[in-house]
Amino acid sequence: MPHASSLLIFLSCVCWGPTRVLTQLSPEVQQLADDFFNWRLADKPEFASLVGVHDYDDQLDDMSLAAYQNRYDQCQVFLDQAEALEANLTLNEDLVNIRALKDELVTYIDGYPFQGFLVPLCSIEGVHIDLETLISWMVFETPEDYEKLLSRYEKLPQQLKQIQALMEEGVATGIVNHAISMEGVVEGLQRFVVEVAEESPLWSPLSTFPDNITQDQISDFQNRARTIIVDQVSPAFQQLSDYVNNDYVTRPDIGVTSLPNGEAFYSQLIRFHTTTSMTAAEIYQLGLDEVTRIEALMAEIVAELGYNMTVAEFSEMIRNDPEFFYDNPDDLMNDFDDLVHNVITPKLPEVFMNIPKAELIVQADPSPSGAGAYYLSGSYDGSRPGKFYVNTYYYDAQAKYEMLTLSMHEGNPGHHLQGSHSIESPDIPYFRRVTEDRDYWQAPSRFPLYTGFIEGWGLYAETLGFNLDLYGDPYDRYGHYSDEIFRACRLVVDTGMHTFGWTRQEAVDYMLLHTALAQADIEHEINRYISWPGQALAYKVGERKLTELREKAASQLGDVFDIKKFHDVVLDSVGPLALVEEEVDAWIEAGGV
């Protein structure tokens, strides 16, 4: 990987200690894996910035229809090479990684005909939101870095034209968003329409400079940026905004099954996000069963607290009790920071070995369109820490009794530990170490997000609070079950809206009945399921599979079962749930060593 020498240096310095054994792949498999990863970085320069490889920071993703077709064609080439190699492989490590590579390629190939990439803007994703995040992934240390930034700004109008062309093709073919998914998009685009460059969100990286940049250089960069932002970027955003506001045609029904070939589209989304062959009807029934099971556990806590009321009545009571909510964002952030760093993280050695070294920080997200909480992994080169974002715009909607389980999901031992484990693992090929956790709108016509594995692990990680004796407070325990039943409800309402004709209000009412979430949170979530059909199914489906595998390993291994080793096997098995299951079964067969 000649263009990423700093990345290689970082990875070669990762040290896991004596329990970790570096596994060498055969040269042919290693070469194909590296070729694929290098192509991904060159083809998607924004992904490269996320990874921490900055060689392509002067470029933007090609979002033309031709570019998507070229990616499909190149996947076919890589797949042919992988299948030719697979026929002669004998080492298990080679076979596992070739299967993982094939899954990446087949996922793109199978999803491509559905053209999910024709809906590039929605209320929670798109250039109007993600552009600022992309800039935050860049480095600004040298004059060359600022040249790359201006180069990206110069290329932005062309990308905005490509985005409009995708949407126009979507309108022509009927692959469009619902109006709910488009709420706030025009407003978001208009933030970039300015007459004074300093008022643009794009001005932020040009407001301060490191000491090694001279005043003449600063003046040059700023003057050029003013011209680009005002004369090129601002009009391009205005044009796209006008198109969205005046000409974009949304679909009449919230269900994605109302699109052309909609039932097959949703089935492919289910396969994409859960990496299983479950049908919508099976997932719907699983959701109903899980809601019944979890609600019984919640009822036990209501009785334990001395209340003679139903779960729904208790949830309604605490949902409207100001004692369980914050009156300012600072206290909210301080308490999250304490939970993450002082309550949870010190207990991780009780159930984990090979704990990653990557830093985790808790950061406020004041955006009105942001999720209640989310995680973004750190970079390969270690320059960017993992970040657990907490929405502070709706600070008064974050229930205190749900903060512990939420912190375990987004931080440790959830997404941060999982993502950092992959990045720091010396025996996992580069293409498997980081997921392109962006552009969900392209699903199912993109490379896998492995949502079932990643979000399944996040939900499974919440249950480890029982192993770590963190759920002693009955309200914290109730909050955990409330969040778990919330994920079970997702199975019901997502399939309900996208297969069984549910209205948005029916979905909201079902969530209000069975969870203790605030109504504002529930409405925000339902809008998300309309924008990202199928994504919300992955949490519970993945968690049930991981829990099933743990129970199976514990039953078959008996006294030999070691939860720390089990977690290491699962975390090393990056990919679809079927691959995780194969690796756990092999570990059980080997006697749990």
C-alpha positions in Angstrom: 0.0 0.0 0.0 2.5 2.6 -1.2 0.1 5.6 -0.8 -0.6 4.8 2.9 2.8 4.4 4.5 1.8 6.2 7.7 -1.2 3.9 8.0 1.1 0.9 7.8 3.5 2.3 10.4 0.6 2.8 12.8 -0.8 -0.7 12.2 2.6 -2.3 12.6 3.0 -0.6 16.0 -0.2 -2.0 17.5 0.5 -4.3 20.4 -2.0 -6.6 21.8 0.2 -8.5 24.2 1.2 -12.1 24.5 -2.3 -13.6 24.0 -2.6 -12.2 20.4 -1.1 -14.3 17.6 -0.4 -12.7 14.2 -1.8 -14.8 11.4 -0.2 -14.5 8.0 -2.4 -14.9 4.9 -1.0 -16.5 1.7 0.6 -13.8 -0.6 -2.1 -14.3 -3.2 -4.9 -13.7 -0.8 -3.1 -10.8 0.9 -2.5 -9.2 -2.5 -6.1 -9.4 -3.6 -7.3 -8.1 -0.3 -4.9 -5.1 -0.5 -5.8 -4.5 -4.2 -9.5 -4.3 -3.2 -8.9 -2.0 -0.3 -6.6 0.3 -2.3 -9.2 0.5 -5.0 -11.9 1.4 -2.5 -9.8 4.2 -1.1 -9.0 5.6 -4.6 -12.6 5.2 -5.8 -14.2 6.8 -2.7 -11.8 9.6 -1.5 -14.3 10.6 1.1 -14.1 7.1 2.6 -10.3 7.4 2.5 -10.6 10.6 4.7 -12.8 8.6 7.1 -10.2 5.9 7.3 -7.4 8.4 7.9 -5.6 8.1 4.6 -5.3 11.7 3.3 -3.8 11.1 -0.1 -7.2 11.8 -1.7 -8.3 14.8 0.4 -8.3 16.9 -2.7 -11.0 14.9 -4.3 -14.7 14.1 -3.8 -16.7 11.0 -4.5 -17.8 10.6 -8.0 -21.6 10.3 -7.7 -22.5 10.0 -11.4 -24.5 7.1 -12.7 -21.5 6.0 -14.7 -19.4 5.8 -11.6 -21.9 3.5 -9.9 -21.9 1.3 -13.0 -18.1 1.2 -13.0 -18.1 0.1 -9.4 -20.4 -2.7 -10.3 -18.2 -3.8 -13.2 -15.0 -3.7 -11.0 -16.8 -5.8 -8.3 -17.4 -8.5 -11.0 -13.7 -8.4 -11.8 -12.7 -8.8 -8.2 -15.3 -11.5 -7.6 -13.9 -13.6 -10.5 -10.4 -13.3 -9.0 -11.6 -14.3 -5.6 -13.4 -17.3 -6.9 -10.4 -18.4 -8.9 -8.2 -18.2 -5.8 -10.7 -19.9 -3.5 -10.7 -23.1 -5.5 -7.1 -23.8 -4.6 -7.0 -22.5 -1.0 -6.5 -24.9 2.0 -5.6 -22.6 5.0 -8.6 -21.7 7.1 -7.4 -18.1 7.5 -7.3 -17.7 3.7 -10.7 -19.3 3.2 -12.4 -17.1 5.9 -11.0 -13.9 4.4 -11.8 -14.8 0.8 -15.4 -15.6 1.9 -15.5 -12.2 3.7 -14.2 -10.5 0.5 -16.7 -12.3 -1.7 -19.5 -11.2 0.6 -18.5 -7.6 0.2 -18.5 -8.0 -3.6 -21.7 -10.0 -3.8 -23.5 -7.6 -1.5 -22.8 -4.7 -4.0 -23.5 -6.8 -7.0 -26.9 -8.1 -5.7 -28.0 -4.7 -4.5 -27.0 -2.7 -7.5 -30.1 -3.3 -9.6 -32.3 -1.7 -6.9 -30.4 1.6 -7.4 -30.7 2.8 -3.8 -28.2 5.5 -4.7 -31.0 7.5 -6.5 -32.1 9.0 -3.1 -29.0 10.9 -2.0 -30.7 13.4 0.2 -32.9 13.0 3.3 -33.5 14.6 6.6 -30.7 12.7 8.3 -28.1 12.3 5.5 -26.7 14.0 2.5 -24.3 16.6 1.5 -26.1 19.3 3.5 -25.2 17.4 6.7 -22.3 15.2 5.8 -20.1 17.7 4.1 -19.1 19.3 7.4 -18.3 15.9 8.9 -16.1 15.1 5.9 -14.1 18.3 6.5 -13.7 17.4 10.1 -12.0 14.2 9.0 -9.3 16.1 7.1 -6.0 17.3 8.5 -4.9 20.9 8.4 -1.2 21.1 9.2 0.6 22.2 6.0 -0.1 24.5 3.0 -0.7 21.4 1.0 -3.6 20.4 3.3 -5.3 23.7 2.6 -4.7 23.3 -1.1 -6.6 20.0 -0.9 -9.5 21.7 1.0 -9.8 24.4 -1.7 -9.6 21.6 -4.4 -12.5 19.9 -2.7 -14.5 23.1 -2.6 -13.8 23.7 -6.3 -15.1 20.2 -7.1 -18.2 20.6 -5.0 -20.5 22.2 -7.6 -19.9 19.3 -10.0 -20.9 16.8 -7.2 -24.0 18.8 -6.5 -25.0 18.5 -10.1 -24.4 14.8 -9.9 -26.7 14.6 -6.9 -29.4 16.4 -8.7 -29.0 14.1 -11.7 -29.4 11.1 -9.4 -32.6 12.6 -8.0 -33.9 13.3 -11.5 -33.3 9.7 -12.5 -35.0 8.6 -9.3 -38.1 10.7 -10.2 -38.1 9.2 -13.7 -37.9 5.6 -12.4 -40.1 6.1 -9.3 -37.3 5.5 -6.8 -37.9 8.5 -4.5 -38.2 9.4 -0.8 -41.4 10.1 1.1 -42.0 13.8 2.1 -41.3 13.0 5.7 -37.8 11.9 4.7 -37.2 15.2 3.0 -38.2 17.5 5.9 -35.5 20.0 6.6 -33.4 19.2 3.4 -34.1 22.6 1.8 -33.3 24.4 5.0 -30.0 22.4 5.3 -29.0 23.2 1.7 -29.8 26.9 2.2 -27.2 27.1 5.0 -24.6 27.0 2.3 -26.2 29.8 0.2 -24.4 32.9 1.3 -23.3 36.3 0.0 -20.5 36.6 2.5 -18.1 33.6 2.6 -17.5 33.9 6.3 -21.2 33.1 6.9 -20.8 29.7 5.2 -20.3 26.5 7.2 -17.4 25.9 4.8 -15.5 28.8 6.3 -14.8 27.1 9.6 -11.4 25.4 8.7 -10.2 28.8 7.2 -10.8 30.8 10.4 -7.7 29.5 12.2 -4.3 28.3 10.9 -1.3 26.6 12.5 1.8 28.7 13.2 3.8 27.3 10.3 1.4 28.9 7.8 2.6 32.5 6.9 0.3 35.5 6.9 0.7 35.8 3.1 -0.4 32.2 2.7 -3.3 32.7 5.0 -4.5 35.7 3.0 -4.1 33.8 -0.3 -6.1 30.8 1.0 -8.9 33.0 2.4 -9.2 35.2 -0.7 -9.4 32.2 -3.0 -11.9 30.5 -0.6 -14.1 33.6 -0.7 -14.3 33.5 -4.5 -15.0 29.8 -4.6 -17.6 29.8 -1.9 -19.5 32.9 -3.1 -19.2 32.6 -6.8 -19.3 28.8 -7.3 -20.4 26.8 -4.3 -23.2 29.1 -3.1 -25.0 29.2 -6.5 -24.6 25.4 -6.9 -26.3 24.9 -3.5 -29.1 27.3 -4.5 -29.7 25.4 -7.7 -30.0 22.0 -5.9 -32.1 23.6 -3.2 -34.5 25.0 -5.9 -34.8 21.6 -7.5 -35.6 19.9 -4.2 -38.1 22.6 -3.3 -39.8 23.0 -6.6 -39.4 19.9 -8.8 -38.6 16.8 -6.7 -41.5 14.4 -6.5 -41.9 12.3 -3.3 -43.7 9.0 -3.1 -47.3 9.1 -1.7 -46.9 6.2 0.8 -44.4 5.9 3.6 -43.8 2.2 2.8 -40.8 1.5 0.6 -42.9 -1.4 -0.9 -44.9 1.3 -2.7 -41.9 1.9 -5.0 -41.5 0.0 -8.3 -40.5 -3.6 -7.4 -41.0 -2.5 -3.8 -41.5 -5.8 -2.1 -38.2 -7.2 -3.6 -36.5 -3.8 -2.7 -37.5 -4.2 1.0 -36.6 -7.9 1.0 -33.1 -6.9 -0.3 -32.9 -4.2 2.4 -33.7 -6.9 5.0 -30.9 -9.1 3.7 -28.5 -6.2 3.5 -29.0 -5.0 7.1 -29.6 -8.3 8.9 -27.4 -10.5 6.7 -30.0 -13.2 7.2 -32.7 -14.8 5.0 -35.5 -13.9 7.4 -38.7 -12.6 5.8 -40.6 -9.5 6.9 -43.3 -11.7 8.4 -40.8 -13.7 10.4 -39.2 -10.5 11.7 -42.6 -9.0 12.5 -43.4 -12.1 14.6 -40.0 -12.1 16.3 -40.7 -8.5 17.3 -44.1 -9.4 18.8 -42.6 -12.3 20.8 -39.7 -10.2 22.1 -42.1 -7.4 23.2 -44.1 -9.9 25.2 -41.0 -11.4 26.8 -39.3 -8.1 27.7 -42.6 -6.5 28.9 -42.9 -9.3 31.5 -39.4 -8.4 32.8 -40.4 -4.8 33.0 -43.5 -5.7 34.9 -41.4 -7.4 37.6 -39.5 -4.1 38.1 -42.7 -2.1 38.4 -43.8 -4.5 41.2 -40.3 -4.4 42.8 -40.6 -0.6 43.0 -44.0 -1.0 44.8 -46.3 0.3 42.1 -49.6 -1.3 41.3 -49.9 -0.3 37.7 -49.3 -1.7 34.2 -46.0 -1.3 32.4 -47.6 1.2 30.0 -48.9 3.2 32.9 -45.5 3.2 34.7 -43.7 4.2 31.5 -46.1 7.0 31.0 -45.6 8.2 34.6 -41.8 8.3 34.4 -41.8 9.7 30.9 -43.6 12.8 32.2 -41.7 13.1 35.5 -39.2 16.0 35.3 -37.0 14.3 37.9 -35.8 11.9 35.2 -34.8 14.6 32.7 -32.3 17.4 32.5 -32.9 21.2 32.6 -29.6 22.0 30.9 -27.2 20.3 28.4 -24.0 20.7 30.5 -25.3 18.4 33.3 -26.4 15.9 30.6 -22.9 15.9 29.1 -21.1 15.7 32.5 -23.1 12.7 33.5 -22.6 10.9 30.2 -18.9 11.5 30.5 -18.8 10.1 34.1 -20.7 7.0 33.0 -18.4 6.3 30.1 -15.1 6.9 31.8 -15.6 6.3 35.5 -18.4 3.7 35.7 -18.2 1.4 32.7 -14.7 1.4 31.3 -12.9 0.3 34.5 -14.9 -2.9 34.6 -14.2 -4.0 31.1 -11.4 -6.4 32.1 -14.0 -8.6 33.8 -15.4 -9.8 30.5 -12.8 -8.8 27.9 -9.2 -9.6 26.9 -7.2 -7.6 24.3 -9.0 -4.3 25.2 -8.2 -1.7 22.5 -6.1 1.3 23.3 -8.1 3.8 21.2 -9.3 6.9 22.9 -13.0 7.5 23.4 -14.5 11.0 23.9 -18.0 12.1 24.6 -19.0 15.0 22.4 -22.1 17.2 22.2 -24.1 17.4 18.9 -26.4 20.4 19.1 -28.1 19.7 15.7 -31.9 19.6 15.6 -31.7 16.9 12.9 -29.2 14.7 14.7 -29.9 11.3 16.2 -30.3 11.1 20.0 -26.9 9.5 20.2 -24.5 7.9 17.8 -20.9 6.8 17.4 -18.2 7.5 14.8 -15.1 5.3 15.0 -11.6 6.7 15.2 -9.2 6.7 12.2 -6.8 4.0 11.2 -3.8 6.3 11.9 -4.9 7.1 15.4 -5.1 10.8 14.8 -8.9 10.9 15.4 -10.4 9.3 18.5 -13.7 7.4 18.6 -16.5 9.8 19.4 -19.7 9.1 21.2 -22.1 11.9 20.1 -24.9 13.0 22.4 -27.7 15.2 21.0 -27.9 18.3 23.2 -30.5 20.1 21.2 -33.1 17.8 22.7 -31.3 17.6 26.1 -34.6 17.7 28.0 -35.8 14.5 26.2 -32.9 12.3 27.3 -34.2 10.1 30.2 -31.7 9.6 32.9 -32.8 6.0 33.4 -31.7 5.1 29.8 -28.2 6.7 29.9 -26.3 3.8 31.3 -27.5 1.3 28.7 -27.1 3.9 26.0 -23.5 4.5 27.0 -22.8 0.8 26.9 -24.2 0.6 23.4 -22.4 3.6 21.8 -19.2 3.6 23.8 -17.7 0.7 25.7 -18.3 -2.2 25.5 -20.4 -1.4 22.4 -19.4 0.3 19.2 -16.2 1.9 20.4 -14.7 -1.3 21.7 -15.9 -3.3 18.7 -14.7 -0.8 16.1 -11.4 -0.2 17.8 -10.8 -3.9 18.2 -11.1 -4.3 14.4 -8.9 -1.4 13.6 -6.2 -2.5 16.1 -6.3 -6.2 15.2 -3.1 -7.3 13.4 -4.5 -10.4 11.7 -7.6 -8.9 10.1 -7.0 -7.6 6.5 -7.4 -3.9 6.0 -10.7 -4.1 4.1 -12.4 -5.8 7.1 -11.0 -3.4 9.8 -13.3 -0.5 9.1 -16.8 -0.2 7.9 -17.8 2.8 5.7 -20.2 4.0 8.3 -21.8 6.6 6.0 -24.1 6.9 3.1 -26.8 4.6 4.5 -29.1 6.1 1.8 -27.4 4.0 -0.8 -28.6 0.7 0.7 -29.0 -1.9 -0.6 -26.9 -0.8 -3.5 -23.5 -0.4 -1.8 -20.8 -2.3 0.1 -22.1 -3.9 3.3 -22.4 -2.0 6.5 -22.8 -5.3 8.4 -25.5 -3.7 10.4 -26.6 -7.0 11.9 -23.1 -7.7 13.3 -22.3 -4.1 14.4 -25.7 -3.0 15.8 -26.3 -6.5 17.0 -23.1 -6.2 19.0 -24.1 -2.8 20.3 -27.4 -4.2 21.7 -25.6 -7.3 23.0 -23.1 -5.1 24.8 -26.0 -3.5 26.7 -26.8 -6.9 28.2 -23.3 -7.1 29.6 -24.3 -4.6 32.2 -25.7 -7.6 34.1 -22.3 -9.5 34.0 -20.6 -6.3 35.2 -23.1 -5.7 38.0 -24.1 -2.3 36.6 -27.8 -2.6 36.7 -28.3 -2.6 40.5 -30.6 0.4 40.4 -34.1 -0.7 39.3 -34.6 2.4 37.3 -31.4 1.8 35.3 -32.6 -1.8 34.8 -36.0 -0.6 33.7 -34.2 1.8 31.3 -32.2 -1.1 29.9 -35.3 -3.1 29.3 -37.1 -0.1 27.9 -34.3 0.3 25.3 -34.3 -3.4 24.6 -38.1 -3.4 24.1 -37.7 -0.3 21.9 -35.4 -2.4 19.6 -38.0 -5.2 19.6 -40.7 -2.7 18.7 -38.6 -1.6 15.8 -39.1 -5.1 14.3 -42.8 -4.6 14.5 -43.1 -1.0 13.3 -40.5 -1.1 10.5 -42.1 -4.2 8.9 -45.5 -2.8 9.8 -44.9 0.4 7.8 -43.0 -1.1 4.9 -44.9 -4.4 4.5 -48.2 -4.4 6.3 -49.6 -1.0 5.6 -49.2 0.7 9.0 -49.5 4.5 9.2 -46.9 6.7 10.8 -49.3 7.4 13.7 -49.9 3.6 14.3 -46.2 3.2 14.6 -45.9 6.1 17.0 -48.8 4.8 19.1 -47.3 1.3 19.3 -43.9 2.7 20.5 -45.6 4.9 23.1 -47.6 1.9 24.4 -44.6 -0.4 24.8 -41.6 1.8 25.7 -40.7 4.6 28.2 -39.2 6.8 25.5 -40.2 10.4 25.3 -42.7 11.1 22.5 -40.3 13.5 20.7 -37.7 10.7 20.6 -40.3 8.2 19.3 -41.4 10.5 16.5 -37.8 11.2 15.5 -37.2 7.5 15.4 -40.2 6.7 13.3 -39.1 9.3 10.7 -35.7 7.6 10.7 -37.3 4.2 9.8 -39.2 5.9 6.9 -35.9 7.3 5.6 -33.8 4.1 6.3 -36.1 1.2 5.6 -34.8 -2.1 7.2 -31.8 -0.6 9.1 -33.6 -0.7 12.4 -34.3 -4.4 12.1 -30.6 -5.3 12.4 -30.2 -4.5 16.2 -32.5 -7.2 17.6 -31.9 -9.8 14.9 -28.1 -9.4 15.4 -28.4 -9.4 19.2 -30.5 -12.6 19.3 -28.0 -14.4 17.1 -25.0 -13.3 19.3 -26.9 -14.3 22.5 -27.9 -17.6 20.9 -24.2 -18.3 20.0 -23.1 -17.5 23.5 -25.7 -19.8 25.1 -24.7 -22.5 22.6 -20.9 -22.1 23.5 -21.6 -22.1 27.2 -23.8 -25.2 27.0 -21.4 -27.2 24.8 -18.2 -26.2 26.5 -19.4 -26.3 30.1 -16.7 -25.4 32.6 -14.2 -24.7 29.8 -16.3 -21.8 28.5 -14.5 -18.5 28.9 -16.6 -15.4 28.2 -13.4 -13.4 27.4 -12.4 -15.8 24.7 -15.9 -16.0 23.3 -15.9 -12.2 23.0 -12.5 -12.2 21.3 -13.7 -14.8 18.7 -16.9 -12.8 18.0 -15.0 -9.5 17.7 -12.4 -11.0 15.3 -15.2 -12.4 13.1 -15.9 -9.1 11.3 -18.6 -9.6 8.6 -22.0 -11.1 8.1 -23.6 -13.0 11.0 -23.2 -16.3 9.1 -19.4 -15.9 9.2 -19.6 -15.0 12.9 -21.5 -18.2 13.5 -19.0 -20.3 11.5 -16.1 -18.9 13.5 -17.8 -19.5 16.9 -18.8 -23.1 15.8 -15.1 -23.7 14.9 -14.0 -22.4 18.2 -16.4 -24.7 20.0 -15.3 -27.6 17.9 -11.7 -26.8 18.9 -12.6 -27.0 22.6 -12.8 -23.3 23.3 -9.1 -22.6 23.0 
